[in-house]
Amino acid sequence: MTLHETLQICLLALDVRYPEATIDINEDVLGPQADSPDGWSALELLDLLQVSAPDLLRARACLRIDDQESNIYLEEYADHVPAFFIHCRGKLPLHRKHIPAEMVLR
């Protein structure tokens, strides 16, 4: 799965597709974090960034999840070094049967 979109959309897509995933912030790219850089859910990270760095949510991002890597790259910061490391837990689903109406892009 590869998605080129804003960071906000990438985090929402990650939550819908892999709701059990955890995310670690790469402090080498985004600098030291006041909160722990490890173990965030996509929605927790989204809430954190809405308060602490709303501009970052509008940054162009690339979400990549495949058998080689699971990362989010921020094109404006470092397009070759992941800004976020994704850890998918359990078996990766082939698809999600139900997508909440509020998550559907119009």
C-alpha positions in Angstrom: 0.0 0.0 0.0 1.4 3.4 -1.0 -0.5 6.6 -0.5 0.7 10.1 -1.4 -1.4 12.6 0.4 -1.3 15.0 3.4 -0.1 13.6 6.7 -3.6 13.9 8.1 -5.1 11.8 5.4 -2.2 9.2 5.7 -2.9 8.9 9.5 -6.6 8.5 8.9 -6.0 5.9 6.2 -3.6 4.0 8.5 -6.3 4.0 11.2 -8.9 2.6 8.9 -6.7 0.0 7.3 -4.5 -1.0 10.3 -6.3 0.1 13.5 -3.9 -1.9 15.8 -0.8 -0.3 14.3 1.5 1.8 16.6 3.6 4.6 15.4 7.0 5.9 16.5 8.2 9.4 15.7 11.7 9.7 14.2 13.3 12.4 16.3 16.2 12.6 13.8 13.7 14.1 11.3 11.3 15.9 13.5 13.5 16.8 16.4 13.1 16.1 20.1 9.6 15.5 21.3 8.1 16.8 24.5 5.9 13.6 24.7 7.2 10.1 24.2 8.1 9.5 20.6 7.1 5.8 20.8 3.8 3.8 20.7 1.2 6.2 19.3 -2.0 5.0 17.6 -2.8 6.9 14.4 -5.7 8.8 16.1 -3.6 9.6 19.2 -0.8 11.0 17.0 -3.4 12.9 15.0 -4.8 14.5 18.2 -1.3 15.3 19.4 -0.4 17.0 16.1 -3.6 19.0 15.9 -2.6 20.7 19.1 1.2 20.8 18.8 1.9 21.1 15.1 -1.2 21.6 13.0 0.8 22.8 10.0 2.6 19.4 9.9 -0.8 17.7 9.3 -1.1 19.6 6.0 2.4 18.6 4.9 2.7 16.3 1.9 3.4 12.7 3.0 4.0 9.3 1.6 2.6 6.3 3.5 4.3 3.0 2.5 3.2 -0.4 3.9 4.5 -3.5 2.3 6.6 -6.5 3.0 9.8 -4.3 2.9 8.8 -1.4 5.0 6.1 0.4 7.0 6.8 4.1 7.2 5.5 7.6 6.6 7.8 10.0 4.8 7.3 13.8 4.8 8.3 15.1 1.4 9.1 18.6 2.7 11.4 17.4 5.5 13.2 14.3 4.3 11.7 12.3 1.5 14.3 9.5 1.8 14.3 9.2 5.7 11.1 8.1 7.4 9.5 10.6 9.8 7.3 8.0 11.3 7.9 4.2 11.8 4.8 2.1 11.7 4.5 -1.2 13.6 1.6 -3.3 12.4 0.4 -5.7 15.1 -1.1 -9.1 14.5 -2.1 -10.3 11.1 -2.4 -7.6 8.4 -5.9 -7.6 7.1 -6.5 -8.1 3.4 -9.3 -5.5 3.5 -11.6 -3.8 5.9 -15.3 -4.8 5.6 -16.8 -1.6 7.1 -15.5 1.9 6.7 -17.3 4.5 9.0 -19.2 7.1 7.0 -17.2 9.9 8.5 -14.0 8.4 7.1 -15.2 8.2 3.5 -13.6 10.9 1.3 -16.1 12.9 -0.8 
